[in-house]
Amino acid sequence: MSRRIIKIKRRCPGERYDISISICKGRQRVHYPKCPICCYRIDSTADSNKIYEEYDTDVTSHMRESNEERNIVQLTANQDPNISAEIFKSYDIRGVYPEEVNEYTSEKIGMAAVQFFKSIKKEIENIVVARDNRLSSSLLSKSLMKGIREAGVNCIDIGGVSTDVTYFTVAHFNYDAGITVTASHNPSEYNGFKICHEKAMPVSLDTGLSKIAEISRQTRLPSSQPPGRIIEKNILGDYKRHVLRFAGRIRPLRIVVDAGNGMAGKMVPLVFEDMPCKIIPLYFNLDGNFPNHEPDPLNRKNLQELQKKVIRTKSHLGVAFDGDADRCVFVDENGQVIGCDLITAVIARELLKKEKGGIIVYDLRSSSVLSEEVKASGGIPHKELFGHSHMMVTMREKNALFGGDLYGRYYFRENYFADSAIISLIVVLNILSDKNVPMSNLIAPLKRYFATGEVNFMVEEKDKKIDEIAEHFKDGKIDYLGGITVEFKDWWFNVRKSDTEPYLRLNLEGKTKEIMEKRQRQIIDLIKEK
């Protein structure tokens, strides 16, 4: 009987690539954030020796696979098979409706969220609930509130709003937590939940989503008596007054706004109805099918109609929002897309006029221009890992004045350290009105370096490859925040691992196009080298 190597593979919740059993064991030893919600986790009583043999005969390999199946059943015996671990992502909960996210899922997540918040704060009275305009959002919102009420907590129902309104409501009125039913920029068949706790602090996989996942996947969750109530609250007037505090003397500028059939179609008219600007609407009708393009402004193909309309109407500016209107991307009067890091630089310079020494938090992948402009304006640049949970935590810890990331989120201290796309639009309009020059004039001096953009490479042994890159470029200034960043006098690069796919992602910038292209080829060759 021949012997052959058997490689049993596993997959972490929310990730798209397989890992070996040895990597799985290693992750469990160091308490990898996704382990608590994974069906492969090994209880102290489990006999794992049979599972972790790496080779055997054909006959015993079949027995070993059967043992693994039995062990999974044993570990998941008290877990709800109707709640998929795959929907719990790094920063939110998201999946296809109704296969992965549905009314049953939503109700249990509502109950689990309450249990989690009670574990970190004894008294929980009110959770804000909001929703976007996806076709399934109203149904999911109702079932979510049912679960919250069953757990004995009141729901502050603020209806259909942008996600930043949830942050405002939680922070402004000192509510215990907030949940928005949304799948953000994803296609229409998706839906999910963004969760924050008091003071609008986001709940990520590291700070609570893994626990919520673990609780929601229990077969039975306790109900509380008496149940909570649904309290409908119209927050729009308070929200409008809040964001308009950021407005200065804005001139009657023409702005094309692409709402993408998402929540910006409701929020922008509300905020700008009494302002002198002329809003030229694009896809303002709320339609959860998103019939014109996906609600993702970071995808350049979704900006094409906006770019054309800005030029055609001779507008001063164009802006596109995502589905839940918490992110946006700008284009200038020539229809040219403006990098989010450059918008961060423009806003930072303006805010620093009033507060020298203010801290500006920025995405580590941003152009060197950003940190240079912050320093030149008397500010202190602080590099941070991308992702709104990282950014918001750092903003609060540093009492930062402002922050921005490459996903189109802009964070303001005076907005409870949370992000708001509409506030960022207002501030940009302030700047345009004050300077009285075309947007392209403000951006042109910032385009002094050459960047590759994000380039992806399929790599199985990602950690090993990053180690090789670090060794090869050990003469540079190395930083391991968000993968590896290496800086030299006239160029820098960042290589990071994808959380969900077998990819390494490269961002590189050089002082000249020639340097950028040369160094890009060098790193590509190193990544592809076996």
N, C-alpha and C positions, 0 to 999 in steps of 0.2 A: 504494500500500500504506500503510495507516494505521500510525501509531506509537502505542504505549501504554506506560504505566509498568508495569514488572515489579518487584514487591517479593518477593524471595526471602526466605523466613523460615527460621529455624533454632530449635533448642531445646537449652538446656543440660541435661546429665545431671541427672535428679532433679527438674527443674522442669517446671511444667505450662503454661507460656505461651511463645509464640514471641517471638523477638527478630529484629531486622533483621541483615543481614550487617555493616553498619557497627558495630553494637553488639558483634557477635561479634568483629570485628577489634580493637575497643578493649579488650575483655576479655582477648584473647590478649596484647595489648601490655603490659597491667599484671599479667599472670600470675594471672588469675582462678583460684581454687582448683579449679574443676571442669574447667579446660582440659586438664590432663594425661590425663584419662580420656575425653575427647570425640573422636568420630570426625571432627569438623570442624576440628580443630587443623591448622594449616598448617606443614608441614616447611619447612626453609630452602630445599630444592630445588624446592618446589612452585611452579608458575606460577599464582599466584592472581589475576592481573589479569583473566583471562577470567571468573572467578567473580564478581568484585566490581563489574562494571558494573551500574548500577541501571536502565537502560532500553535498549530497542532495538526493532527491528521484530519482527513476529510470527514471521518466519522465523528470524531470528538469536536470538530469545529461546529458541526450541526448541533451537537448537544450544548456547546457553549452559547451559541446564538439563542437557543431555546431558554437557557438560563437567564440570558440578558432580558429576553422578553418577559419572563416571569418576574424578574427583579423590577422592571419598569411598572408592571401591574401592581406589584407590592407597594412601590413608592407612590403610585398615583391612585391607590385605592380610596383615599380620602379626598381626592381632588376632583373638581367638577370638570368632566370632559368637554363641556360646552363652552368653557372659557379657554381660549387659545393663548398660550404664553407668547405667541408670535406678535400679538398686537401691542405689547408693552415695549415701546421704543425708548431711546435715550432721553427724550425730552417730552414725550407725550404718549398718548394711547391712540392707535390708529389702525384701521383695517378696512376691508371691503364690506359694504353693507349689502345684504344681511348675512352673508356667509360667515364673516368674522366678527363684525360688530352689529348687534341687533338690540331689540328691546330687552331681552333677557340679560344679555351682557351688560347693558346700560344700567339696569336696576341693581345688579350685583355690584357693579363698580361704585354706584352711589352709596350702597351700604358699606362697602369696603373702605371707601374714602373716609366716611364718618369714623369707622373703627380706627383707621390710621391716625386721623387728627385727634381723636380722643386719647390715643397712646402718647401723644406729644404735648397735649394740652387738655387738662382735666375737663374744663367746661367748654362745650361746643354748643352754640345756640343757633347760629345762622350761617348758611352757606349760600353764596350768590350763584345763581345759575343763569347762563346766557346761551345763545345759539346763533349760528350763522344761517344762511338761507338755503343750505343743501336740502334736497328733497326729503331726506330722512331725518333732518335735524329736529323738527318739531316732535316727531314720535320718540326719538331718543331722549329729548329733553324731558318729556313727560315721564318716561320710564326711569330716567335718572332721578328725577324729583321724587318719584314713588319710593325708590330705594333709600334716598336720604331721609324721607319722612318715616319710613319703617324703622330706621335706626334712631328715631327720636329727635331729629334736628329739623329746624325750619328751613325752607327754601325761599330765598329772596329772588323772585323771578323777574329779571329785567328784560326778558324778551329777546328779540333779534337785534343784535348790536355787533360792533367790531370787538375783537378780543381785548384791545386796550381799554375799552369801556369796563370790562370785567375787572381789570387791574385797578382802574380808577375807583370803582365802586367799593371794592374790598378795602383799599387803603384809605380812601376819603372818609368812609363811614365806619371804619374799624370793625368790619365783619371778620368772621373767623377764617373764611376760605372762599375760594371761587372756582367754578368749573365752567368752561365754555365748551359747548358741543360744536366741534369743527374739525375738519381735516386740512385746514390751512390752505396750502397751495396745491394740494393733490387733486387728481381728476375727480369727476362727479361721483363715481361709484364708491369713493372712500368716505368714511366719516370717523370721528373719534372724539377725544377729550383733551383739553389743556387744563391743567390743574395748578392752582396757586394756593398758598396758605396766607396767614395774616400778613398785612403790610405788602401784599401783592408779590410775595416771594415765590418764585416758581418751584414746582415739585418735579424733579427729574428722577431718572432711574436710581441715581446715587443717593438722592435725598428723600425718597419715599415711594416712587412708582413701583419699585421692586416689592416693597411691603404691601402696597395696595394690590398688586398682582397676586401675591401669596394669599392674602385674605380673600380676595374675590374668587379664587379657585378652590376654596373650601366648599364642601358640598352643602353645608348648612351654616347660615349666618344668623346671629341672634337679632330678634326684633326688640324694640323698646316701647314701653307704654308710659304715657300716652304718645301717639305718633306726632311727628312735627307737622307744621302747617305750611301752606303755600301763601306767601305774601307777595303780591304783585307790586312792583315799584317802578315808576316812570323816572328814569335817571337821566334822560336826555337833556333836560334843561340844565341840570347841575354839571353834566359833562361838557356841554357847550360853553358855559361860563368859564369852566376850568381851562379849556384849551385856548379860548380867546384871550386869556391873560397873557399868552405868549405873543400875541399879535401887536405889531407896532403900527406905524403909519404906512400901510400898504397901498401902493398906487393901483390904478385900474388896469392891472396886467391881464393879458389873455393867457389862460392856462388850459391846455387839453388834459383832461383827466380820464384815464382808462380804468373804469371800475371792474372790468372783466366779468360783469354780471354778478359780482359779489357784494359784500357788505359796504364797500365804499360808495355804492350807488345810493345807499340810504344815509350814510354818515356825512359825506361831503356836502350835499345840498343843505343839510341841517346846519353845519358849521359855517358855510360860506354864504348863506342866504342874505345876510345883511352887510356883507363886505363888498368893497368896490370892485373886486376882481370880476372878470368875465370868465366863467367856467364853461368850457366847451366840452360837453359830455360825450363819452364814448362807452357804450355798453353799460348804461346805468340801470337798466331794468333788471331787477333781481330775478335770476333764473338759475336754479340749482343744477341745471343740466350743463351750464357753462357752454352754450352753443357756439360762441364765436372763437374762443381759444381757452386753453386750460388756464386756471387762475394763478399762474406762476410767472411773475415778472422777471425772474432771473434767467428764464429761457428766452434767448434773443428773438426766436421766431414769434413769440407772443407779443413782441413790441413793434412789429412791422407796421401795423395799422396806426398805432400811436405816432410813430415817426413820420409817416406820410401826412397825417392830419396836422401835426405841428407845422410842417413846412407849408402845407396847402392853406392853412388859416393864418399864416404868419404870426404864430403865437410866440410868446416870450419863453414858454417852458412847457414841458410835458411830463406827466407822472403816471405811473401804472402801479396799481395796488394788487395784492394777492387776495385770495378768497375771503379771508376773515379780516382783511384791511389792517393788519398790524405791521406789514412790510411794504416798502415801495421802492421803485427804481425811477430815476429821473433821466430825461433827455433834454438837450439844450435846444435853442431856437433853430438850429440846423438839423435837428433830428438825430444828433449824435448821442449815443448812450453814455452816461457819466458813471464812472466807477463809484461804488458805494464808499470806498475809502477816501475818494476825493471829495465827496459830499460831506463826509465826516470832517475832513480838514477845513472845508469852507465854513461849516457851522461852528467848529471848535474855535477858529480864529475870531469869529464874531462874539461868541460867548466870553472868550478870554479878555476881551476889551474891558469888561465890567468886573472881572475877577482874575487878576494876575496871580499866578501860582496855583491856579485851579488844576485838578487832575483830570486828564482825558484818558479814558479806557478805550483801547482799540484792539481789533482783531489782529492776531499775530501774523496773519497772511497779508496784511495791508502793505501798501507801498511805503518805502522809506520817506517819501514826501510827507506823509502824515505826521510822523514823529518830528521831522524837521520843522514843519509849519507850527506844530504845537510849541516846540521850544522857542522858535523865533517870536511867537506871540506871548511869551512869558508863562507858558503852561508847563505842566509836567506830564509827559506821555507815559502811560502804563500799559504794557503789552499783556494781553489776556487770551486764554483759550476761547475759541469761537463757540457759539451756542448761547442762547439767551439766558439759560440758568447760570452759566459761568459768569457772563457779563453782568447780570443783575446783582449777583452776590458780591462781586468785586466792586461794583459801583457803590453799593451800600457800605461795604467794609472800608473803602477808601474815602467815603463821602465825596465821590467824584462829581465834577460839574456836569460832565457829558460823556457819552460813549457811542461807538458805532461799530457795526460788524459788516462783513461782506455779504450777508444775507439780506441786507436792506432794512435792518432794524437800527433805530436810533434811540438812545436812552438819555433821559433828562433827570437830573436831581430834583428839579421842581415838579416832576411828574412822578414822584414817589420812587425814583430810581428805575422806573419801568420804561419800556419802549412805547413809542407812539408814532405811527407813520403820519398821521394828520398834523401833529405838532411839528414834525420835521418839515412838512410842506409849508406850514405857516412861517417857520423860522427862515427857510430858504426865500420865501416871498418877502420877508422883512429885509433880507440882505439885498435882493434884487432891487427893491424899492429904494433903499438907502443909497446904493451904489449908482443906480440909474445907468447901468451898462448891460450889454447882452450877457447871458449866462456863459456863453463860450469864452468871453473875456475873463471871467472869474476862474474858469477851469484851465485855460491854456497854460498859464505859468506853472501849473501843478503837473503837467504832463512832461516832466523832464527825465523820466526813466523809462525803461522798456521791460515789459513783463510778459511772461509766457501765458498767463492765465493758468487755470488748474488743468493739469495733464494727468491722466490716469493710466496705471500700468497693472496688469494682472500678475500678481506675485503670490505664490503659496506660502513661502516661508518669509513672512513680512518682517518679523523681528530680526531674523538673521541678516536680511538684506539691509536693514537700517544700521545694524552693527557694522556691516562692511562699509557703508557710506560714511559712518562716523570715523572709522579708522582711516579711510582714504583721504578725508578732509580734516584730519586732526590738527592741522596747522591753523585752521580758522577758529573763530569764536563760536563755540557750540552751546546751544541751549536745547534742552529736552522737553520744553513745554510744547505740547501738541505735536508729538513726533520728534523730529530733529530739525533745528534751524541752525544753519551755519552762515556766518557773516564774514565777508572779506571787504577790503577797501572799496572795491568798485562793483561788487555784486553780492547777492545773498540768495539762499534758497531754503525752502522748508519741504520736508518729505514726511508725510504722516500716513498712518494706517486708516483705512475705512473701517468703521465700526460694524458695518453690515455686509460688506462684500470683500472678496479676496483681492483688494486693490491697494496699491500705494498711490498717493496723490502728491504730485509735485507742483510747487509754486516757486518761480524763480524770477529775479529781477536784476537787471544790469544797468550800468550808467550809460551804455551805448547799445545800439541794436546788435553790433558785432559781438560785444562781450556776452550779451544775453544768448545769442544763437550758439556761440562757441561753448559756453558753459552748459547750455541745455543739451547739446550733443554729448558732452562729456558725461553728464549724469545719466542720460538715457542709456549710453553704452554701459555704464556701471550697473544700472538696474537690470539690464537685459543679460548681463554677463552671468554665465552659469557657475 
